């Protein structure tokens, strides 16, 4: 788990209580040069946020062929149509989705590729061209 925040101490404590100390690594803040290494080790990326206005990190994960799960409440859920989503407060749904991906390498590969293709369609040039076409149509 990368990053910092006010919930980090509680999460570290909870992981210890559950006996997950050997399975979860809390990195804290990571400099850019370490981010690629972490994504290379990642099987599933989860954006578990109730207040992330957009969230670039799921897009970073997809660009590195890591499947993502996001909350429906995050802004990025509006543009990522092919990734699994769950309601922030329904943690059992997150657990079920994460376990399904962790248990199925084929599903992880399929979602990672679908996400990468979806990401390709988000290029600014394509979005700008579509907007210009709309302007011309309305003019």
C-alpha positions as CSV (number, residue, x, y, z in Angstrom):
1,X,0.0,0.0,0.0
2,X,1.5,3.2,-1.1
3,X,1.0,6.8,0.0
4,X,0.1,8.5,3.2
5,X,-3.0,9.9,4.9
6,X,-4.7,10.2,8.2
7,X,-5.9,6.6,8.0
8,X,-2.4,5.1,7.5
9,X,-1.7,4.3,11.2
10,X,-5.1,2.7,11.6
11,X,-4.5,0.5,8.5
12,X,-1.1,-0.6,9.7
13,X,-2.6,-1.5,13.1
14,X,-5.5,-3.4,11.5
15,X,-3.2,-5.3,9.1
16,X,-1.2,-6.4,12.2
17,X,-4.4,-7.4,14.1
18,X,-5.4,-9.6,11.1
19,X,-2.0,-11.2,10.9
20,X,-1.3,-9.7,7.5
21,X,2.1,-8.2,8.3
22,X,3.8,-10.6,5.8
23,X,1.3,-10.0,3.1
24,X,0.9,-6.2,3.1
25,X,3.7,-3.7,2.6
26,X,3.1,-0.1,3.6
27,X,5.5,2.1,1.7
28,X,4.4,5.6,2.7
29,X,5.3,8.3,0.2
30,X,7.2,7.0,-2.9
31,X,9.5,9.1,-5.1
32,X,8.7,8.8,-8.8
33,X,11.7,6.6,-9.5
34,X,10.2,3.9,-7.2
35,X,6.7,4.0,-8.5
36,X,7.4,1.8,-11.6
37,X,9.0,-0.8,-9.4
38,X,5.9,-0.9,-7.2
39,X,3.5,-1.2,-10.1
40,X,5.6,-4.0,-11.5
41,X,5.0,-6.0,-8.3
42,X,1.2,-5.1,-8.2
43,X,-1.4,-7.7,-9.1
44,X,-4.5,-5.4,-8.6
45,X,-4.7,-1.7,-8.0
46,X,-7.5,-0.4,-5.8
47,X,-8.6,3.2,-5.5
48,X,-10.7,3.1,-2.3
49,X,-11.7,6.7,-2.0
50,X,-14.9,8.5,-1.2
51,X,-13.6,12.0,-2.1
52,X,-11.1,11.6,-5.0
53,X,-12.3,14.2,-7.5
54,X,-10.6,12.4,-10.4
55,X,-7.7,10.2,-9.5
56,X,-4.9,9.8,-11.9
57,X,-3.3,6.8,-10.1
58,X,-5.8,4.2,-11.6
59,X,-4.8,5.6,-15.1
60,X,-1.1,5.2,-14.1
61,X,-1.9,1.6,-13.1
62,X,-3.7,0.8,-16.4
63,X,-0.8,2.3,-18.4
64,X,1.4,-0.3,-16.7
65,X,-1.1,-3.1,-17.4
66,X,-2.3,-3.5,-13.9
67,X,-6.1,-4.1,-13.5
68,X,-7.9,-1.6,-11.3
69,X,-10.9,-1.5,-9.0
70,X,-12.3,1.9,-8.1
71,X,-15.2,3.2,-6.0
72,X,-18.3,4.4,-7.8
73,X,-17.9,7.7,-5.8
74,X,-14.5,8.5,-7.4
75,X,-14.5,10.9,-10.4
76,X,-12.4,8.4,-12.4
77,X,-15.3,5.9,-12.2
78,X,-17.2,8.2,-14.7
79,X,-14.6,7.6,-17.4
80,X,-13.4,4.1,-16.7
81,X,-16.3,1.9,-18.0
82,X,-14.6,-1.5,-18.1
83,X,-13.1,-1.8,-14.6
84,X,-14.8,-3.3,-11.6
85,X,-16.5,-0.7,-9.3
86,X,-18.0,-0.9,-5.9
87,X,-19.7,1.5,-3.4
88,X,-17.1,2.9,-1.0
89,X,-19.1,1.7,2.1
90,X,-19.6,-1.8,0.8
91,X,-16.3,-3.3,1.7
92,X,-17.5,-6.9,1.1
93,X,-18.0,-6.1,-2.6
94,X,-14.4,-4.8,-2.7
95,X,-13.1,-7.9,-1.1
96,X,-15.1,-10.2,-3.5
97,X,-13.8,-8.3,-6.6
98,X,-10.2,-8.2,-5.4
99,X,-10.3,-11.9,-4.5
100,X,-11.8,-12.8,-7.9
101,X,-9.0,-10.9,-9.6
102,X,-6.3,-12.4,-7.4
103,X,-7.5,-15.9,-8.0
104,X,-7.7,-15.5,-11.8
105,X,-4.6,-14.5,-13.7
106,X,-6.6,-14.8,-16.9
107,X,-9.2,-12.3,-15.6
108,X,-6.4,-9.9,-14.5
109,X,-4.8,-10.0,-17.9
110,X,-8.2,-9.5,-19.6
111,X,-9.1,-6.5,-17.5
112,X,-5.6,-5.0,-17.7
113,X,-5.8,-5.2,-21.5
114,X,-9.3,-3.8,-21.7
115,X,-8.2,-1.0,-19.4
116,X,-5.2,-0.3,-21.5
117,X,-7.3,-0.1,-24.6
118,X,-9.8,2.2,-22.9
119,X,-7.0,4.4,-21.8
120,X,-5.8,4.7,-25.4
121,X,-9.1,6.2,-26.2
122,X,-8.6,8.9,-23.7
123,X,-5.8,10.7,-25.5
124,X,-6.2,14.4,-25.4
125,X,-5.9,14.7,-29.1
126,X,-8.9,12.5,-29.7
127,X,-11.0,14.3,-27.1
128,X,-10.1,17.7,-28.6
129,X,-11.0,16.5,-32.1
130,X,-14.4,15.2,-30.8
131,X,-15.0,18.5,-29.1
132,X,-14.1,20.5,-32.3
133,X,-16.5,18.2,-34.3
134,X,-19.2,19.0,-31.8
135,X,-18.6,22.8,-32.1
136,X,-18.7,22.6,-35.9
137,X,-21.9,20.6,-35.8
138,X,-23.5,23.2,-33.5
139,X,-22.2,26.2,-35.4
